[in-house]
Amino acid sequence: MSKGYRPSLLGGLIWLGLGVLLLLHNFRIGPDIWTLLGRYWPVLLILLGLGKILDYFLNRDFSIRVGEVVGILVFLLVGLALTAVSESHVGAMIRELPIPIGGTLTRPGSWLGDSHTYVEERTFPLESRRIKVENSHGGVAIIPGNDKELRVRLRKTIYGSEERVRNFAAQLRLSGELSAGGQFLVRTNRESLSTPVRMFKTDMELFVPRESQVQVVNSFGDLTVRNIHGKLDLTTTHGQLDVRACSGDFTVSNRYGESRLINLSGSLALDARGRAYIKDIRGDVTVRNEYSPVEIFDVDGKTDLSVTEGSVRAENIMKPLSVVARGSHVRLNNIRDSVKAVISHRDADISNTDADVKIESSYATLRIRNIKGNLDINSGFDRVFASDISGGVKLAGKGSAVRANSIKGPLDVQTTFKDVFVDGFESSCFVTNQHAGINISSQSVGKGDIDVTNNNGSVTLFLPDDAAFSISASAQNGAIHSGYPGLEPVRKGGDAMLKSTVNSGGSAITVQTRYGNINIYRMRDRRNDRSKF
C-alpha cells in the first residue's frame, strides 16, 4: 500500500453484502441468491464505478490497473452466464434428462433427496369433446374412458422434507373449465404458486371419451396417447412421445425426446429434435427433424421427410416419397412409387423402387440399385454407383465419379474430373467427360447409338467380339489403338482418326477426345486382362 493511500470501502461492502445474503440463503431466509445474482449483478459494476468516482474527488489513486481490467472482464463473463442460466431451463433440462440404466430410462431429478407423492383425482361433467391439457415438468397420458365424463388423476411428486412439502401439496391443485374458445381446459395452478421447494413434478392421467379432439401442451415430460379417434395436437419437450392405435389428423411436436408413432390412421405432421420411429401409418406423413435419426416403415400415403445432420431410413412406402437430408445418412428400400431426394455430405443407399428416382446430391456417395423406373441425378462432387436400372439413366455432374452397371434404358452421363465406368447397357449410351477417363463395355450393341466425348482424358471401349457397328473416332493430340482386325487408324500430324464399318455395320459409334488416347478392344481382351477395366 502506498504511503498516504487509504483503500476504498467498496470492496469490503461488497464482500460483506454477499456474505450476509449467502448466510440468509443457508437459513432459507430471503430471495434465492442465484436468481438475485442472475438479475442484479450489474449493480456491482455500478458500485465499482461509484467507488472510482469517489476516489477521484478524494484525490486518491484512481487509476485502473491491469489486474482490475482483467477482473472486470471475467466478472462480466460470469455475470452474463448467470443471467443466461437464470433465464433458461438448464437446471430443469439436467434434472429431466433421461439416462438409460439397465434398460430403464432414469432421470437425475429422481435422485435429489426424499420424494413424497400425493394423488388428486377429479371427475368433470363432459361439456365439450374438444379437450386441452396444459402441464409442465411431468408426464401426460391420454386413455379412453367414459363417454359422458372426463376423469383426471393428478400425481404430485414433491422433493424435500415431509413437513415442508405437505402444505405445498395442498396448495397445488387441479382445475378444469370451459374456455372461451369452446375447449375444456385441464391444468394445474403451478404457475400461480411461489413454491418453497426447489423441485416438484405433476403427472396427469386423463380418461377421455374415445371420440375426442385433444390438444396437449406439455414440457419436460413424457406424453402418451392410446386408442383415441379424433384430431390430436400434441406438444412436449425433454420426454418420450408415444402415440398408438389412434385415428384422425395428427400434429405432433417433440423437442429433445424420442417420438414413437405406431398404427395410426390419418395424416401425420411431426416436428422433432430427437429420434423418431414411425410405423404402420395409413395417411400422408410429413416429418421435420434435426440432429437425430428418423426411421419410418409401412406407410400407405405420400411421405415428405426433411432431416438435418441425422439419418433417414424408410422402407415399404406405398406412395411418392420426398426426402431432404442435408448432412444425413439415407437408406431407402422397397419404395412402391416415385422418389425425390436431396442429399449431401453423407452416404445414401436407394434400392428396390417401382417408379422413377430423382436425386440432387453433393459431396455424397450414392449407391442405387434395382430401380424399375428412370434415374435422374444432378450431382456435384459425388461418387455414384448405379446398377440394375430398368429405365434410363441421366446424370449431370461436376467432379463426380460414376460407375453404371446393367442399364436397360438410354444412358446419358455428363461429368468432369472423375472417371466414368459403364459396364453393360442395352440402349443408347452418351458419355461426356473432362480431365478424366471414360471406360465403356457391353456384351451387346445394336439397340442404340454410342456417343462418347472427352477432353484431356482417354476413352476405352470394350465391344462384343461379333458386334456389327460403324465407327467414327478422332483423337486430337492423341492416338487410337484397336483390337479389331481391319480397324486401322490414320495419323495426321499429332492427331489420329478412324472411320470404318464392322460386320456390315449396325449401331453408330462416335468417339472423340482431345489430349488423350482412344482404345477399342474386344470383350475377350477385357476378360484376359482385367486391369483394363
Backbone torsions as a table, in degrees:
resi	resn	phi	psi	omega
1	MET	NA	129.2	-179.5
2	SER	-69.8	154.9	-177.5
3	LYS	-65.2	131.9	177.9
4	GLY	80.5	6.9	-178.2
5	TYR	-103.6	126.3	176.9
6	ARG	-107.5	124.8	-179.6
7	PRO	-65.7	152.6	178.6
8	SER	-71.5	150.1	176.2
9	LEU	-76.5	-6.6	-173.5
10	LEU	-58.3	-47.8	-179.1
11	GLY	-59.9	-45.1	178.7
12	GLY	-62.1	-40.5	179.5
13	LEU	-64.8	-39.8	179.6
14	ILE	-64.0	-47.7	179.9
15	TRP	-63.2	-38.8	179.0
16	LEU	-63.4	-44.4	-179.3
17	GLY	-64.4	-44.5	179.0
18	LEU	-63.6	-39.9	178.8
19	GLY	-62.6	-41.7	178.7
20	VAL	-63.8	-44.4	-179.8
21	LEU	-61.9	-43.6	179.8
22	LEU	-66.2	-37.7	177.7
23	LEU	-64.3	-45.4	178.0
24	LEU	-62.3	-38.1	179.8
25	HIS	-62.9	-39.0	179.2
26	ASN	-64.0	-27.9	176.9
27	PHE	-95.9	12.8	178.2
28	ARG	56.9	42.4	176.6
29	ILE	-117.2	134.0	178.0
30	GLY	85.7	-173.5	-175.7
31	PRO	-74.6	167.7	176.2
32	ASP	-66.8	120.4	-174.3
33	ILE	-61.7	-36.7	-177.0
34	TRP	-73.0	-38.9	174.7
35	THR	-63.9	-40.4	179.3
36	LEU	-62.2	-45.2	178.4
37	LEU	-64.9	-39.5	-179.9
38	GLY	-61.9	-31.2	-177.1
39	ARG	-94.0	-37.4	-167.0
40	TYR	-114.8	13.5	179.3
41	TRP	-60.1	-29.2	177.0
42	PRO	-60.0	-19.1	177.2
43	VAL	-60.6	-34.1	178.3
44	LEU	-63.1	-36.9	175.9
45	LEU	-66.3	-38.7	177.7
46	ILE	-62.4	-44.1	178.5
47	LEU	-63.0	-38.2	177.4
48	LEU	-62.1	-43.7	177.7
49	GLY	-63.4	-41.4	178.1
50	LEU	-63.2	-37.3	178.1
51	GLY	-63.7	-39.9	178.4
52	LYS	-66.5	-38.1	177.5
53	ILE	-64.6	-41.9	178.6
54	LEU	-62.8	-41.8	177.4
55	ASP	-60.4	-37.1	-179.7
56	TYR	-62.8	-47.6	-177.5
57	PHE	-72.6	-20.6	177.2
58	LEU	-92.6	8.6	177.4
59	ASN	58.8	37.9	175.4
60	ARG	-94.6	173.7	176.4
61	ASP	-71.1	102.8	-173.6
62	PHE	-109.2	11.5	178.3
63	SER	-70.9	146.9	179.9
64	ILE	-91.2	123.7	-178.5
65	ARG	-86.1	164.2	-179.5
66	VAL	-60.0	-41.6	179.0
67	GLY	-60.8	-37.5	178.6
68	GLU	-66.8	-39.0	178.8
69	VAL	-62.3	-46.4	178.6
70	VAL	-62.4	-42.1	179.0
71	GLY	-62.0	-40.1	179.0
72	ILE	-64.7	-42.1	179.6
73	LEU	-63.4	-44.1	177.7
74	VAL	-62.3	-41.0	179.2
75	PHE	-62.2	-40.3	177.7
76	LEU	-61.5	-45.7	-179.7
77	LEU	-62.8	-44.0	179.2
78	VAL	-64.1	-41.6	179.7
79	GLY	-63.7	-43.4	177.7
80	LEU	-63.1	-38.6	177.9
81	ALA	-64.5	-40.9	177.4
82	LEU	-61.3	-41.1	179.0
83	THR	-63.4	-45.4	-179.0
84	ALA	-62.1	-42.0	-179.2
85	VAL	-68.1	-41.0	-178.1
86	SER	-66.7	-26.6	-178.4
87	GLU	-95.5	1.0	-177.9
88	SER	-112.7	-178.1	178.9
89	HIS	-106.8	32.4	-175.6
90	VAL	-61.2	-45.1	179.9
91	GLY	-60.1	-45.6	179.3
92	ALA	-65.2	-37.1	179.3
93	MET	-62.3	-41.4	-179.7
94	ILE	-67.6	-41.7	-179.3
95	ARG	-65.7	-34.7	-175.1
96	GLU	-96.4	1.1	-178.6
97	LEU	-64.6	118.5	-179.2
98	PRO	-74.9	128.9	179.0
99	ILE	-118.6	121.5	179.7
100	PRO	-73.0	121.4	177.2
101	ILE	-130.9	112.5	179.2
102	GLY	62.1	32.8	179.5
103	GLY	83.6	-0.5	180.0
104	THR	-117.0	135.3	177.6
105	LEU	-79.4	121.0	-179.6
106	THR	-120.7	140.7	-179.2
107	ARG	-104.2	135.0	-179.3
108	PRO	-56.1	-29.6	-179.4
109	GLY	-59.4	-26.0	-179.1
110	SER	-75.0	-7.7	179.4
111	TRP	-93.9	-6.9	-170.4
112	LEU	-82.2	90.2	172.9
113	GLY	68.9	-164.5	-179.4
114	ASP	-76.4	145.9	175.5
115	SER	-123.2	146.6	179.6
116	HIS	-130.1	134.1	-175.5
117	THR	-113.8	132.8	177.0
118	TYR	-127.8	138.2	-177.3
119	VAL	-116.3	130.8	175.4
120	GLU	-123.2	132.7	-179.8
121	GLU	-129.5	133.1	179.8
122	ARG	-136.4	151.3	176.6
123	THR	-122.3	128.3	-178.6
124	PHE	-113.1	138.9	172.4
125	PRO	-63.4	143.2	-174.7
126	LEU	-76.3	105.5	179.1
127	GLU	-99.1	-18.7	179.2
128	SER	-160.1	143.7	175.0
129	ARG	-89.8	8.6	170.8
130	ARG	-102.1	110.9	-170.5
131	ILE	-118.3	136.3	175.9
132	LYS	-124.0	133.9	-178.9
133	VAL	-121.9	129.4	176.4
134	GLU	-119.9	130.8	-179.5
135	ASN	-157.7	162.4	172.6
136	SER	-153.8	153.5	-179.5
137	HIS	55.2	53.9	177.7
138	GLY	171.1	166.8	-177.8
139	GLY	-90.6	161.4	175.8
140	VAL	-132.2	131.0	176.6
141	ALA	-125.6	129.3	178.9
142	ILE	-111.3	121.4	-174.2
143	ILE	-133.3	144.3	177.4
144	PRO	-62.7	141.1	179.5
145	GLY	-141.9	-151.4	-179.3
146	ASN	-66.6	138.5	-179.3
147	ASP	-72.7	-12.0	-173.9
148	LYS	-110.5	1.3	-178.2
149	GLU	-152.8	165.4	177.0
150	LEU	-120.7	117.8	-178.9
151	ARG	-111.5	132.6	-176.3
152	VAL	-128.0	131.0	174.9
153	ARG	-114.4	120.2	-179.3
154	LEU	-107.3	123.1	178.5
155	ARG	-109.2	114.5	-176.3
156	LYS	-103.5	117.0	177.6
157	THR	-110.8	118.1	-173.8
158	ILE	-124.0	135.2	-177.2
159	TYR	-101.5	132.1	-179.6
160	GLY	142.7	-177.4	178.5
161	SER	-71.4	151.8	-173.7
162	GLU	-61.4	-40.8	-177.4
163	GLU	-67.5	-27.2	-179.9
164	ARG	-80.1	-32.3	-172.6
165	VAL	-95.1	-14.7	-175.4
166	ARG	-62.9	-48.2	180.0
167	ASN	-66.3	-36.6	179.4
168	PHE	-66.4	-37.3	178.9
169	ALA	-61.6	-35.7	178.2
170	ALA	-69.3	-29.8	179.9
171	GLN	-78.0	-28.8	-179.2
172	LEU	-79.0	109.5	-170.5
173	ARG	-123.9	158.7	175.9
174	LEU	-98.1	140.5	179.3
175	SER	-134.2	153.0	176.0
176	GLY	-145.9	130.9	-177.5
177	GLU	-156.0	156.9	177.4
178	LEU	-83.1	121.0	-177.3
179	SER	-82.2	170.0	-179.3
180	ALA	-63.9	-26.9	-179.8
181	GLY	-82.6	2.0	178.7
182	GLY	91.0	1.3	176.1
183	GLN	-90.0	146.9	172.5
184	PHE	-89.0	115.3	-171.6
185	LEU	-97.8	124.8	177.2
186	VAL	-116.8	128.3	-179.7
187	ARG	-163.6	176.5	173.3
188	THR	-107.1	171.0	176.9
189	ASN	-94.2	27.8	-177.9
190	ARG	-49.9	-46.5	-172.4
191	GLU	-68.2	-23.3	-177.1
192	SER	-89.0	-3.0	-176.5
193	LEU	-97.6	142.2	170.1
194	SER	-100.1	95.9	-169.4
195	THR	-72.6	135.3	175.1
196	PRO	-84.8	-1.6	179.7
197	VAL	-116.6	159.1	-173.2
198	ARG	-86.6	-13.7	-177.3
199	MET	-158.0	138.9	170.3
200	PHE	-156.0	158.2	-179.0
201	LYS	-125.7	148.3	176.2
202	THR	-128.6	110.1	177.4
203	ASP	-102.4	130.0	-178.3
204	MET	-113.1	139.1	171.8
205	GLU	-125.7	117.5	-174.9
206	LEU	-114.3	130.6	175.1
207	PHE	-105.5	107.6	-171.8
208	VAL	-117.9	161.2	173.3
209	PRO	-56.7	141.8	-176.7
210	ARG	-57.4	-38.5	178.6
211	GLU	-98.2	87.4	-177.8
212	SER	-138.5	154.8	169.0
213	GLN	-100.9	120.9	-172.2
214	VAL	-122.9	131.7	172.1
215	GLN	-118.8	127.9	179.4
216	VAL	-123.3	126.2	174.0
217	VAL	-117.2	106.1	-175.4
218	ASN	-130.3	161.6	174.3
219	SER	-150.5	148.4	179.5
220	PHE	54.8	50.3	178.0
221	GLY	-174.2	163.4	178.4
222	ASP	-76.3	157.8	177.8
223	LEU	-138.9	121.5	-176.7
224	THR	-127.1	133.9	177.2
225	VAL	-134.0	136.0	179.9
226	ARG	-136.4	132.9	166.4
227	ASN	54.7	45.8	175.6
228	ILE	-109.8	134.5	-178.5
229	HIS	-115.0	91.4	-179.4
230	GLY	172.6	174.3	-178.5
231	LYS	-66.4	132.4	179.9
232	LEU	-121.5	127.8	175.8
233	ASP	-122.0	105.7	-167.6
234	LEU	-123.3	130.9	179.1
235	THR	-137.9	132.5	171.6
236	THR	-153.5	170.7	176.4
237	THR	-140.4	153.7	172.1
238	HIS	54.7	36.6	177.9
239	GLY	-160.6	170.1	179.5
240	GLN	-84.1	135.7	175.7
241	LEU	-110.5	123.3	-173.8
242	ASP	-133.7	114.2	-179.4
243	VAL	-125.8	128.3	-177.1
244	ARG	-144.1	149.0	171.4
245	ALA	54.1	48.8	179.1
246	CYS	-123.7	162.5	175.5
247	SER	-137.2	150.4	-177.0
248	GLY	134.6	-162.6	172.7
249	ASP	-100.7	138.9	-172.7
250	PHE	-122.0	121.7	171.7
251	THR	-116.3	114.3	-168.3
252	VAL	-129.2	136.0	176.1
253	SER	-136.3	131.8	178.4
254	ASN	-146.7	122.3	179.2
255	ARG	-111.4	130.7	174.5
256	TYR	63.9	35.2	175.5
257	GLY	-155.4	163.4	-179.8
258	GLU	-80.3	142.2	177.0
259	SER	-118.0	129.4	178.3
260	ARG	-127.3	117.3	-176.1
261	LEU	-126.7	112.3	-168.4
262	ILE	-136.2	135.4	173.2
263	ASN	58.9	64.3	-178.4
264	LEU	-120.7	144.5	175.2
265	SER	-117.1	118.0	-178.5
266	GLY	130.7	169.6	-179.0
267	SER	-71.8	144.4	-176.6
268	LEU	-128.8	129.2	173.8
269	ALA	-124.7	118.7	-177.8
270	LEU	-119.9	127.4	172.9
271	ASP	-117.3	114.7	-170.3
272	ALA	-141.4	157.2	163.8
273	ARG	-133.8	84.2	-175.0
274	GLY	164.7	165.1	-178.8
275	ARG	-56.9	137.0	178.9
276	ALA	-126.2	130.2	177.4
277	TYR	-124.9	119.2	-175.5
278	ILE	-128.5	130.6	-176.2
279	LYS	-150.7	139.9	172.8
280	ASP	60.8	68.2	-179.6
281	ILE	-115.2	130.2	177.5
282	ARG	-110.2	82.2	-177.8
283	GLY	159.4	173.7	-179.9
284	ASP	-71.2	147.5	-177.0
285	VAL	-129.1	132.0	173.4
286	THR	-126.8	126.3	-178.1
287	VAL	-129.4	131.1	170.9
288	ARG	-121.9	123.2	-176.4
289	ASN	-143.4	153.8	-179.7
290	GLU	-133.3	134.6	167.8
291	TYR	61.7	23.4	-177.9
292	SER	-150.5	159.6	179.3
293	PRO	-73.6	148.4	171.8
294	VAL	-124.4	125.0	175.9
295	GLU	-121.9	127.3	-176.5
296	ILE	-139.4	129.8	-174.8
297	PHE	-136.3	147.2	167.8
298	ASP	56.3	67.6	179.5
299	VAL	-116.0	124.1	175.3
300	ASP	-103.0	74.4	-179.0
301	GLY	176.2	167.5	175.7
302	LYS	-64.8	140.2	-175.1
303	THR	-127.7	129.2	-178.1
304	ASP	-127.6	114.2	-176.4
305	LEU	-119.2	133.1	174.7
306	SER	-131.4	116.2	-174.7
307	VAL	-132.2	134.1	178.6
308	THR	-117.3	125.4	176.0
309	GLU	51.9	49.3	177.7
310	GLY	-141.9	-134.3	174.5
311	SER	-152.6	155.3	-179.3
312	VAL	-130.4	131.5	170.8
313	ARG	-132.5	119.5	-179.0
314	ALA	-131.1	130.4	179.6
315	GLU	-140.7	146.5	176.2
316	ASN	58.5	56.1	176.2
317	ILE	-101.3	123.7	-170.4
318	MET	-86.3	-21.6	-175.9
319	LYS	-126.0	177.5	-173.0
320	PRO	-51.1	140.4	-178.6
321	LEU	-119.4	129.4	175.7
322	SER	-120.9	129.7	-177.4
323	VAL	-131.0	126.7	169.3
324	VAL	-116.9	110.5	-173.0
325	ALA	-133.3	88.8	-179.6
326	ARG	-90.8	122.6	-177.5
327	GLY	67.8	28.9	-174.2
328	SER	-131.0	142.4	171.1
329	HIS	-69.8	141.3	-177.4
330	VAL	-129.7	132.5	173.8
331	ARG	-136.5	113.6	-179.4
332	LEU	-121.2	129.3	-176.4
333	ASN	-145.2	139.7	175.0
334	ASN	59.8	57.5	177.8
335	ILE	-99.1	121.2	-172.2
336	ARG	-87.0	0.5	178.8
337	ASP	-139.3	-164.5	-174.4
338	SER	-71.6	158.2	179.5
339	VAL	-129.3	131.2	169.9
340	LYS	-123.0	129.4	-174.8
341	ALA	-140.2	139.5	170.7
342	VAL	-116.8	118.8	-170.2
343	ILE	-134.0	141.4	177.2
344	SER	-151.4	144.5	166.3
345	HIS	65.7	6.4	178.1
346	ARG	-142.9	177.5	179.5
347	ASP	-80.9	149.9	175.4
348	ALA	-138.3	136.3	178.8
349	ASP	-127.0	112.8	-178.0
350	ILE	-122.4	123.5	-175.1
351	SER	-148.4	153.7	171.8
352	ASN	58.6	63.1	175.3
353	THR	-113.4	149.2	-175.7
354	ASP	-97.9	0.6	-176.8
355	ALA	-145.2	-167.0	-174.6
356	ASP	-66.9	150.9	175.7
357	VAL	-125.6	126.6	178.6
358	LYS	-124.3	127.3	-173.2
359	ILE	-130.6	136.3	168.0
360	GLU	-117.3	118.5	-171.3
361	SER	-140.5	157.9	175.5
362	SER	-153.8	138.6	177.1
363	TYR	52.5	41.2	-176.6
364	ALA	-127.9	166.5	170.4
365	THR	-113.0	116.8	-176.3
366	LEU	-107.8	128.0	173.5
367	ARG	-120.6	111.5	-172.6
368	ILE	-125.9	128.8	-177.6
369	ARG	-151.9	153.6	176.6
370	ASN	55.2	62.0	178.2
371	ILE	-107.3	124.1	-177.3
372	LYS	-86.3	-12.2	177.5
373	GLY	-108.6	-157.5	178.6
374	ASN	-85.4	154.6	177.8
375	LEU	-120.2	122.5	-178.4
376	ASP	-126.4	119.5	-175.5
377	ILE	-126.8	128.5	168.9
378	ASN	-106.0	108.9	-163.8
379	SER	-122.1	141.4	174.8
380	GLY	-134.5	110.7	174.9
381	PHE	58.7	45.9	-179.5
382	ASP	-108.0	173.1	162.4
383	ARG	-117.8	120.6	-173.0
384	VAL	-117.8	125.2	174.3
385	PHE	-119.9	114.7	-179.1
386	ALA	-125.5	131.0	-179.2
387	SER	-147.1	151.9	177.4
388	ASP	55.7	59.1	179.4
389	ILE	-104.3	117.2	-177.6
390	SER	-75.2	-30.9	178.8
391	GLY	-95.8	-159.0	179.2
392	GLY	-85.8	162.8	177.8
393	VAL	-124.9	126.5	175.3
394	LYS	-128.1	122.1	-179.7
395	LEU	-130.0	120.8	173.4
396	ALA	-110.8	109.3	-172.7
397	GLY	-131.3	166.2	174.4
398	LYS	-138.7	118.3	-179.0
399	GLY	66.9	28.7	-176.5
400	SER	-112.0	133.6	173.6
401	ALA	-86.3	138.4	-173.6
402	VAL	-131.1	133.2	170.5
403	ARG	-132.9	115.5	-176.9
404	ALA	-120.0	128.9	-178.7
405	ASN	-128.0	138.8	173.0
406	SER	55.9	65.9	179.2
407	ILE	-104.3	120.5	-176.7
408	LYS	-89.7	-29.9	-179.2
409	GLY	-95.9	-175.6	179.1
410	PRO	-59.5	141.5	-178.6
411	LEU	-117.4	126.2	-180.0
412	ASP	-136.7	109.8	-177.0
413	VAL	-123.8	129.6	174.3
414	GLN	-131.2	123.7	179.1
415	THR	-154.5	-178.2	179.7
416	THR	-144.9	153.3	166.9
417	PHE	67.8	-5.8	179.2
418	LYS	-132.7	151.6	-177.4
419	ASP	-69.8	150.7	175.3
420	VAL	-119.1	127.0	175.4
421	PHE	-119.8	127.5	175.6
422	VAL	-124.6	124.0	-178.0
423	ASP	-130.0	95.3	177.2
424	GLY	94.9	109.0	175.4
425	PHE	-146.7	152.0	-174.7
426	GLU	-118.2	-0.5	-179.9
427	SER	-131.7	-152.8	-179.3
428	SER	-69.7	156.4	-178.0
429	CYS	-139.5	115.4	178.0
430	PHE	-122.5	122.4	-178.3
431	VAL	-133.6	131.0	176.5
432	THR	-128.8	134.3	-178.9
433	ASN	-148.2	164.0	175.2
434	GLN	-141.8	139.7	173.1
435	HIS	60.7	30.1	176.0
436	ALA	-165.3	173.7	-174.4
437	GLY	-91.2	162.5	174.1
438	ILE	-128.7	128.0	-179.0
439	ASN	-131.6	117.1	-173.8
440	ILE	-126.9	133.6	175.5
441	SER	-140.9	152.0	178.9
442	SER	-158.3	145.4	177.0
443	GLN	-80.4	-13.3	-179.8
444	SER	-151.8	149.0	171.2
445	VAL	-135.4	160.9	178.0
446	GLY	133.9	-13.1	179.4
447	LYS	-99.1	-0.3	179.6
448	GLY	-175.3	164.9	-179.7
449	ASP	-81.8	162.3	176.9
450	ILE	-122.6	125.2	-179.1
451	ASP	-132.9	116.2	-175.3
452	VAL	-126.4	127.6	179.6
453	THR	-130.5	131.9	179.7
454	ASN	-139.1	159.3	178.3
455	ASN	-140.8	123.6	-176.5
456	ASN	60.0	46.2	178.6
457	GLY	-169.4	158.9	-178.7
458	SER	-90.6	162.8	176.3
459	VAL	-129.2	129.0	177.7
460	THR	-124.9	127.5	178.1
461	LEU	-117.1	132.0	169.6
462	PHE	-114.0	115.5	-175.3
463	LEU	-118.6	158.2	179.9
464	PRO	-57.2	149.0	-177.7
465	ASP	-59.9	-37.5	-176.3
466	ASP	-106.0	24.8	-176.3
467	ALA	-66.2	147.4	173.4
468	ALA	-112.8	121.0	-177.2
469	PHE	-160.3	162.3	169.4
470	SER	-114.2	139.8	-173.1
471	ILE	-130.6	141.1	172.5
472	SER	-131.8	114.6	-175.6
473	ALA	-130.3	142.9	176.7
474	SER	-144.4	135.3	179.2
475	ALA	-127.4	105.8	177.8
476	GLN	-81.4	127.4	-176.3
477	ASN	55.9	42.5	179.5
478	GLY	-156.5	-173.6	-177.9
479	ALA	-127.1	161.1	176.3
480	ILE	-120.8	127.3	177.8
481	HIS	-118.2	133.4	-176.1
482	SER	-127.0	137.2	174.1
483	GLY	-101.7	5.1	178.9
484	TYR	-96.7	131.2	175.1
485	PRO	-61.6	135.2	177.3
486	GLY	92.1	-12.4	176.7
487	LEU	-92.7	93.8	-177.1
488	GLU	-112.0	115.6	179.2
489	PRO	-72.3	157.5	177.1
490	VAL	-111.6	131.1	179.6
491	ARG	-102.8	140.4	177.6
492	LYS	-141.3	106.6	-174.1
493	GLY	65.4	-128.6	177.2
494	GLY	-92.8	7.0	-176.9
495	ASP	-104.9	163.7	175.6
496	ALA	-136.0	142.7	-179.3
497	MET	-136.6	151.3	178.3
498	LEU	-148.5	128.1	176.5
499	LYS	-142.7	117.7	-174.1
500	SER	-161.9	172.9	178.1
501	THR	-127.1	136.9	-179.0
502	VAL	-118.5	129.3	178.0
503	ASN	53.1	51.4	175.7
504	SER	67.9	12.7	174.8
505	GLY	82.0	172.8	-178.0
506	GLY	172.3	-119.5	177.7
507	SER	-61.9	144.0	177.6
508	ALA	-89.1	124.8	179.0
509	ILE	-115.2	122.5	178.4
510	THR	-120.7	123.8	-178.7
511	VAL	-132.5	129.9	176.2
512	GLN	-145.5	143.0	177.8
513	THR	-150.0	160.0	174.6
514	ARG	-124.4	136.0	178.8
515	TYR	57.2	46.2	177.6
516	GLY	-167.1	168.2	-179.3
517	ASN	-101.3	158.5	174.1
518	ILE	-117.7	126.7	180.0
519	ASN	-119.5	126.1	-179.5
520	ILE	-122.2	112.0	-175.5
521	TYR	-124.6	163.9	172.1
522	ARG	-89.3	156.8	-177.6
523	MET	-60.2	-28.9	178.7
524	ARG	-63.8	-31.4	177.9
525	ASP	-67.0	-36.7	177.9
526	ARG	-67.1	-42.0	179.5
527	ARG	-64.7	-34.2	-179.6
528	ASN	-77.9	-24.0	-176.9
529	ASP	-139.2	88.7	-176.9
530	ARG	-66.4	-16.0	-179.7
531	SER	-68.1	-15.1	179.7
532	LYS	-79.9	-4.9	177.5
533	PHE	-138.6	NA	NA
